[in-house]
Amino acid sequence: MNQQVKIRLGLMMFLNYVIWGAWYVTIGTWLSTARHFTGQQVGLVYGTTAVGAIVAPFFVGLIADKFFATEKLLATLHFAGGLLLFAASRQQSFFAVYSLMLLHCLCYMPTLALTNSLSFRLIHNPGKEFGPIRVMGTTGWIFIGLVVGKLGLEATPMPLVLGAGASMLMAIYSLTLPHTPPLAQGEKFSVGSLFPREALSLLKERSMAIFAIASFLICIPLTFYFTFTNVFLNESGVKNAAGKMTGGQLSELVCMLLIPFFFRRLGVKYMLAAGMLAWVLRYMLFAYGNAGAGVWMFWGGILLHGICYDFFFVTGQIYIDRKAPPDLRSAAQGLIAFITLGLGMFVGSWVSGVLVDRFTLTAVNGAVTHDWRAVWLSAAVVSAVVLVAFLLIFSEKERRGAEFPVSEPMAGASL
């Protein structure tokens, strides 16, 4: 494959994830401190990404696959998304911020699938070539997190402004990408083309149904981390919290390399269980750590992100790839993403906000703090219950030591 095309696709991924990474980690701190939103309101704002994930498959199937070239659609979505993100940074009320962030996410979330599909169209061997391209997305997330943390912008609207600027830059850059016309032009759209009956029928198999339910349930405590960790670290007195949180993405890169080694030795069930256990341990570390002598616990919780995400979600994508027939693999992956990144994280964003409000404390001087230990222990308990239930009722007949699949990488978004 042309090396120049690889570099161009890598830059595309870098910019696309800079947009999301600029605001997603820190917006909770800005909303809760500068805008004085309640925990539930902060959770609902974070839930806009889940709404975008729910709508994205329908949008891509209806618009991108049938009517417009991918690079032009990316440019349009990012131009509109940049304007919306900048407008959100200027707002004061919950309704205004929520409405604009919802519209932004409806523009942005489809671009995750669009950048993946555009890359697959332009490369010859996805199994070997897509990984290094996709890693540039995680690199972009790490880069912007370090910038935001170093400049001390976490409690300001500037992360949204930076994201808006990156979005406008991405809109311009998208127009320079190779022309990628729609593949299904002229075909009728139907919901069944996104999630075919055959893909839905996979859920009739006991192990698949249990996996789907467990994936949905584990996304509820998962959302606590993305929504409130930056708020928690700043409230606990941690300096440069946004920069420190990029350690999670660094650990994700390392764990991605370790997956083949552990996959052959543990098998699907215990890889998934290890991912769930990591969520329990992470929240326990957060519950009992502090910004002083116990700061190592905070670091431990952050660095567990690689196991939390890769061991559960990437292994889950591999599991779906093995269970689904070749002609249904994309539809099955889309269905699980709909259940997890969409429905699961939407419910989780609401639940996390309600729980944070439940454990909100008001000091004598009027300052708002939280009983974070109670929050994190609640999340740990939910994660532990899902883990135990999964271990007791999930069974996978594939033997340990099965060959790690490398034919084609999964297209899920990294968190």
C-alpha positions as CSV (number, residue, x, y, z in Angstrom):
1,M,0.0,0.0,0.0
2,N,1.2,3.5,-0.7
3,Q,2.9,4.9,2.4
4,Q,1.6,8.4,1.7
5,V,-2.0,7.2,1.9
6,K,-1.2,5.5,5.2
7,I,0.2,8.7,6.6
8,R,-2.8,10.7,5.4
9,L,-5.2,8.2,7.0
10,G,-3.2,8.3,10.2
11,L,-3.5,12.1,10.3
12,M,-7.2,11.7,9.7
13,M,-7.5,9.5,12.8
14,F,-5.4,11.8,14.8
15,L,-7.5,14.8,14.2
16,N,-10.8,12.9,14.5
17,Y,-9.9,11.8,18.0
18,V,-8.4,15.1,19.1
19,I,-11.9,16.5,18.7
20,W,-13.5,14.0,21.1
21,G,-10.6,13.8,23.5
22,A,-10.4,17.6,23.9
23,W,-13.7,17.9,25.8
24,Y,-14.9,14.4,26.8
25,V,-12.6,13.9,29.8
26,T,-12.9,17.4,31.3
27,I,-16.4,18.8,30.4
28,G,-17.8,17.4,33.7
29,T,-15.4,19.5,35.7
30,W,-16.3,22.7,33.8
31,L,-20.1,22.0,34.0
32,S,-20.0,21.2,37.8
33,T,-17.7,24.0,38.9
34,A,-18.1,26.9,36.5
35,R,-21.7,26.2,35.5
36,H,-22.9,24.6,38.7
37,F,-24.8,21.8,37.0
38,T,-26.0,18.9,39.1
39,G,-24.6,15.4,38.8
40,Q,-27.6,14.3,36.9
41,Q,-27.3,17.2,34.5
42,V,-23.6,16.4,33.9
43,G,-24.5,12.8,33.4
44,L,-27.1,13.7,30.8
45,V,-24.6,15.9,28.9
46,Y,-22.3,12.9,28.8
47,G,-25.2,10.8,27.6
48,T,-25.3,12.8,24.4
49,T,-22.5,10.6,23.0
50,A,-24.6,7.5,23.7
51,V,-27.5,9.1,21.8
52,G,-25.1,9.8,18.9
53,A,-24.0,6.2,19.0
54,I,-27.5,4.9,18.9
55,V,-28.4,7.1,15.9
56,A,-25.1,6.7,14.1
57,P,-25.7,3.2,12.5
58,F,-29.0,4.4,11.0
59,F,-27.4,7.6,9.8
60,V,-24.5,5.8,8.2
61,G,-26.7,3.2,6.6
62,L,-29.2,5.8,5.3
63,I,-26.9,8.6,4.2
64,A,-23.3,7.6,3.9
65,D,-23.7,4.2,2.2
66,K,-26.2,5.5,-0.4
67,F,-26.0,9.2,-1.2
68,F,-22.7,11.0,-0.5
69,A,-19.0,10.4,-0.8
70,T,-17.5,9.6,2.6
71,E,-14.9,12.5,2.5
72,K,-17.5,15.1,1.6
73,L,-19.9,13.8,4.3
74,L,-17.0,13.9,6.9
75,A,-16.3,17.5,5.9
76,T,-19.9,18.5,6.3
77,L,-20.4,16.8,9.6
78,H,-17.2,18.2,11.1
79,F,-17.9,21.8,9.9
80,A,-21.4,21.7,11.5
81,G,-20.0,19.9,14.6
82,G,-17.3,22.5,15.1
83,L,-19.8,25.3,15.0
84,L,-22.1,23.5,17.5
85,L,-19.2,22.7,19.9
86,F,-18.0,26.4,19.9
87,A,-21.6,27.6,20.5
88,A,-21.9,25.2,23.4
89,S,-18.8,26.7,25.0
90,R,-20.5,30.0,25.2
91,Q,-23.7,28.8,27.0
92,Q,-24.8,29.2,30.6
93,S,-28.0,27.1,31.0
94,F,-28.3,23.4,31.1
95,F,-30.9,23.3,28.3
96,A,-28.7,25.3,25.9
97,V,-25.5,23.3,26.7
98,Y,-27.4,20.0,26.5
99,S,-29.2,20.8,23.2
100,L,-26.0,22.0,21.4
101,M,-23.9,19.0,22.7
102,L,-26.6,16.6,21.6
103,L,-26.6,18.1,18.1
104,H,-22.8,18.0,18.1
105,C,-22.7,14.3,19.0
106,L,-25.3,13.5,16.4
107,C,-22.8,15.0,13.9
108,Y,-19.6,13.6,15.5
109,M,-20.4,10.0,16.5
110,P,-21.1,8.8,12.9
111,T,-17.6,10.0,11.9
112,L,-16.1,7.2,14.0
113,A,-17.6,4.6,11.7
114,L,-17.0,6.8,8.6
115,T,-13.3,7.2,9.2
116,N,-13.0,3.4,9.8
117,S,-14.9,2.5,6.6
118,L,-12.9,5.0,4.6
119,S,-9.7,3.5,5.8
120,F,-10.9,0.0,5.0
121,R,-11.8,1.1,1.4
122,L,-8.3,2.5,0.8
123,I,-6.1,-0.2,2.3
124,H,-5.4,-3.6,0.9
125,N,-4.7,-5.7,4.1
126,P,-6.8,-4.5,7.0
127,G,-5.3,-7.1,9.4
128,K,-1.8,-5.7,9.0
129,E,-2.4,-2.1,7.9
130,F,-5.3,-0.8,9.9
131,G,-3.8,-1.2,13.4
132,P,-1.0,1.4,13.0
133,I,-3.5,3.8,11.4
134,R,-6.0,3.5,14.2
135,V,-3.4,3.9,16.8
136,M,-3.0,7.5,15.6
137,G,-6.5,8.1,16.9
138,T,-5.5,7.1,20.4
139,T,-2.3,9.2,20.0
140,G,-4.5,12.2,19.2
141,W,-6.6,11.6,22.3
142,I,-3.4,11.5,24.5
143,F,-1.9,14.6,22.8
144,I,-4.9,16.8,23.4
145,G,-5.3,15.5,27.0
146,L,-1.7,16.5,27.8
147,V,-2.3,19.9,26.3
148,V,-5.5,20.6,28.3
149,G,-3.9,19.3,31.5
150,K,-0.6,21.2,31.0
151,L,-2.4,24.5,30.3
152,G,-4.8,24.0,33.2
153,L,-7.9,24.3,31.1
154,E,-10.1,21.7,32.8
155,A,-12.5,24.0,34.6
156,T,-12.9,26.3,31.6
157,P,-14.8,26.1,28.3
158,M,-11.5,26.1,26.4
159,P,-11.4,22.3,25.8
160,L,-14.7,22.8,23.8
161,V,-13.1,25.6,21.9
162,L,-10.0,23.5,21.1
163,G,-12.3,20.7,20.0
164,A,-14.3,23.1,17.8
165,G,-11.0,24.3,16.2
166,A,-9.9,20.7,15.6
167,S,-13.3,20.0,14.1
168,M,-13.0,22.8,11.6
169,L,-9.5,21.8,10.7
170,M,-10.7,18.2,10.2
171,A,-13.5,19.5,7.9
172,I,-10.9,21.2,5.7
173,Y,-8.6,18.2,5.8
174,S,-11.4,15.8,4.9
175,L,-11.8,17.4,1.5
176,T,-8.2,16.5,0.7
177,L,-8.8,12.8,1.3
178,P,-9.2,10.4,-1.7
179,H,-12.6,10.3,-3.3
180,T,-14.7,7.5,-1.7
181,P,-18.1,7.2,-3.4
182,P,-21.1,5.4,-1.7
183,L,-21.1,1.7,-2.3
184,A,-24.8,1.0,-2.0
185,Q,-26.1,3.9,-4.2
186,G,-29.6,3.1,-5.5
187,E,-30.4,0.4,-3.0
188,K,-33.4,0.8,-0.7
189,F,-32.7,1.5,3.0
190,S,-34.3,-0.6,5.7
191,V,-33.7,-1.2,9.4
192,G,-33.2,-4.8,8.5
193,S,-30.1,-3.9,6.4
194,L,-28.5,-2.5,9.5
195,F,-29.4,-5.3,12.0
196,P,-30.6,-8.2,9.8
197,R,-32.9,-10.8,11.3
198,E,-30.1,-13.3,11.1
199,A,-27.9,-11.1,13.2
200,L,-30.6,-10.6,15.8
201,S,-31.2,-14.4,15.8
202,L,-27.6,-14.8,17.2
203,L,-28.9,-13.5,20.5
204,K,-31.1,-16.7,20.7
205,E,-28.0,-18.6,21.5
206,R,-27.5,-18.7,25.3
207,S,-23.9,-17.7,25.4
208,M,-24.4,-14.8,23.0
209,A,-27.4,-13.6,24.9
210,I,-25.5,-13.7,28.2
211,F,-22.6,-11.9,26.6
212,A,-24.9,-9.1,25.3
213,I,-26.6,-8.7,28.6
214,A,-23.3,-8.6,30.5
215,S,-21.9,-6.1,28.1
216,F,-25.0,-3.8,28.5
217,L,-24.8,-4.1,32.3
218,I,-21.0,-3.5,32.6
219,C,-21.4,-0.3,30.6
220,I,-23.5,1.2,33.4
221,P,-20.6,1.3,36.0
222,L,-18.2,1.9,33.1
223,T,-19.8,5.3,32.5
224,F,-18.9,6.5,36.0
225,Y,-15.3,6.6,35.0
226,F,-15.7,8.7,31.9
227,T,-18.2,11.1,33.4
228,F,-16.8,11.8,36.8
229,T,-13.2,10.8,37.1
230,N,-11.8,14.2,36.2
231,V,-14.3,15.9,38.5
232,F,-13.2,13.5,41.3
233,L,-9.5,13.9,40.8
234,N,-9.7,17.7,40.7
235,E,-11.9,17.8,43.8
236,S,-9.4,15.5,45.5
237,G,-6.6,17.9,44.9
238,V,-4.8,16.1,42.0
239,K,-2.8,18.5,39.8
240,N,-3.0,18.2,36.0
241,A,-5.7,15.6,36.3
242,A,-6.4,15.6,32.5
243,G,-2.8,15.0,31.7
244,K,-2.6,12.1,34.2
245,M,-5.7,10.5,32.8
246,T,-3.9,10.1,29.4
247,G,-2.1,7.3,31.2
248,G,-5.2,5.3,30.6
249,Q,-4.8,5.5,26.9
250,L,-1.1,4.7,27.1
251,S,-2.0,1.5,29.0
252,E,-4.6,0.7,26.4
253,L,-1.9,0.7,23.7
254,V,0.3,-1.6,25.8
255,C,-2.5,-4.0,26.6
256,M,-3.5,-4.2,23.0
257,L,-0.1,-5.8,22.3
258,L,-0.6,-8.2,25.2
259,I,-4.1,-9.5,24.1
260,P,-2.8,-12.2,21.7
261,F,-0.6,-13.6,24.5
262,F,-3.3,-13.7,27.1
263,F,-6.0,-14.7,24.7
264,R,-4.3,-18.0,23.9
265,R,-3.8,-18.8,27.6
266,L,-7.1,-17.6,29.1
267,G,-9.7,-18.0,26.4
268,V,-12.7,-15.9,25.8
269,K,-14.5,-16.4,29.2
270,Y,-11.6,-15.5,31.4
271,M,-10.4,-12.7,29.3
272,L,-13.8,-11.1,29.6
273,A,-13.9,-11.8,33.3
274,A,-10.4,-10.2,33.7
275,G,-11.8,-7.1,32.1
276,M,-14.7,-6.9,34.4
277,L,-12.5,-7.6,37.5
278,A,-10.3,-4.7,36.4
279,W,-13.3,-2.4,36.7
280,V,-14.0,-3.6,40.3
281,L,-10.3,-3.1,41.2
282,R,-10.2,0.4,39.6
283,Y,-13.2,1.6,41.6
284,M,-11.8,0.2,44.8
285,L,-8.5,2.0,44.2
286,F,-10.4,5.2,43.6
287,A,-12.5,4.7,46.7
288,Y,-9.5,4.3,49.1
289,G,-6.8,6.4,47.4
290,N,-6.0,10.1,48.1
291,A,-3.9,12.9,46.5
292,G,-1.1,12.4,49.1
293,A,0.5,9.1,50.1
294,G,-2.4,7.2,48.5
295,V,-1.9,8.8,45.1
296,W,-0.5,5.5,43.8
297,M,-4.0,4.1,44.0
298,F,-5.3,6.8,41.7
299,W,-2.5,6.0,39.3
300,G,-3.4,2.3,39.6
301,G,-7.0,3.0,38.8
302,I,-6.1,5.1,35.7
303,L,-3.5,2.6,34.4
304,L,-6.0,-0.3,34.7
305,H,-7.8,1.3,31.8
306,G,-6.0,-0.9,29.3
307,I,-7.3,-4.1,30.9
308,C,-10.7,-2.6,31.6
309,Y,-11.2,-1.7,28.0
310,D,-9.1,-4.0,25.9
311,F,-9.7,-7.2,27.8
312,F,-13.4,-6.8,27.8
313,F,-14.4,-4.9,24.7
314,V,-11.7,-5.9,22.3
315,T,-12.1,-9.6,23.4
316,G,-15.8,-9.2,23.0
317,Q,-15.4,-7.9,19.5
318,I,-13.2,-11.0,18.7
319,Y,-15.8,-13.2,20.3
320,I,-18.5,-11.7,18.1
321,D,-16.3,-12.1,15.0
322,R,-16.0,-15.8,15.8
323,K,-19.6,-16.5,16.6
324,A,-21.2,-14.7,13.6
325,P,-21.1,-16.0,10.1
326,P,-18.8,-14.0,7.8
327,D,-21.6,-12.3,6.0
328,L,-23.1,-11.1,9.3
329,R,-20.0,-10.0,11.2
330,S,-20.4,-6.3,10.5
331,A,-24.1,-6.4,11.4
332,A,-23.3,-8.3,14.6
333,Q,-20.6,-5.9,15.6
334,G,-22.9,-3.0,14.9
335,L,-25.6,-4.6,17.1
336,I,-23.3,-5.0,20.1
337,A,-22.0,-1.5,19.7
338,F,-25.6,-0.3,19.7
339,I,-26.2,-2.3,22.9
340,T,-23.1,-1.1,24.7
341,L,-21.9,2.3,23.5
342,G,-25.4,3.3,22.8
343,L,-28.0,1.9,25.2
344,G,-25.6,0.8,28.0
345,M,-23.7,4.1,28.2
346,F,-26.9,6.1,27.9
347,V,-28.4,4.3,31.0
348,G,-25.1,4.5,32.7
349,S,-24.8,8.3,32.2
350,W,-28.1,8.8,33.8
351,V,-27.5,6.4,36.7
352,S,-24.1,7.9,37.5
353,G,-25.5,11.4,37.6
354,V,-28.3,10.4,40.0
355,L,-25.9,8.6,42.3
356,V,-23.4,11.5,42.4
357,D,-26.3,13.8,43.3
358,R,-27.3,11.3,46.0
359,F,-23.8,11.6,47.6
360,T,-23.3,15.3,47.1
361,L,-22.2,17.2,50.3
362,T,-22.4,20.9,51.0
363,A,-19.8,22.5,53.2
364,V,-20.5,25.3,55.6
365,N,-19.1,27.9,53.2
366,G,-21.4,26.7,50.5
367,A,-18.8,24.7,48.5
368,V,-20.1,21.5,47.0
369,T,-18.1,18.3,47.5
370,H,-19.0,14.6,47.2
371,D,-18.7,11.4,49.1
372,W,-16.6,9.9,46.4
373,R,-15.9,6.7,48.4
374,A,-19.6,5.9,48.4
375,V,-19.8,6.7,44.7
376,W,-16.9,4.5,43.7
377,L,-17.9,1.6,46.0
378,S,-21.4,1.6,44.5
379,A,-19.8,1.3,41.0
380,A,-17.5,-1.4,42.3
381,V,-20.4,-3.4,43.7
382,V,-22.4,-3.2,40.5
383,S,-19.3,-4.3,38.5
384,A,-18.7,-7.2,41.0
385,V,-22.3,-8.4,40.7
386,V,-22.1,-8.5,36.9
387,L,-18.7,-10.3,37.1
388,V,-19.9,-13.0,39.5
389,A,-23.1,-13.6,37.5
390,F,-21.1,-13.8,34.3
391,L,-18.7,-16.3,35.7
392,L,-21.5,-18.5,37.0
393,I,-23.7,-18.6,33.9
394,F,-21.5,-17.9,30.8
395,S,-20.0,-20.9,29.1
396,E,-17.9,-20.9,25.9
397,K,-17.0,-24.2,24.3
398,E,-14.0,-23.0,22.4
399,R,-10.8,-24.4,24.0
400,R,-8.1,-22.3,25.5
401,G,-5.1,-21.8,23.3
402,A,-7.2,-21.1,20.2
403,E,-5.4,-19.1,17.6
404,F,-5.7,-15.4,18.0
405,P,-7.6,-14.0,15.0
406,V,-5.7,-11.4,13.0
407,S,-7.6,-11.4,9.8
408,E,-9.4,-8.1,10.3
409,P,-9.4,-5.6,13.1
410,M,-12.5,-4.5,14.8
411,A,-13.9,-1.1,14.0
412,G,-15.1,-0.1,17.5
413,A,-14.1,3.3,18.9
414,S,-11.5,3.4,21.6
415,L,-12.4,5.1,24.8
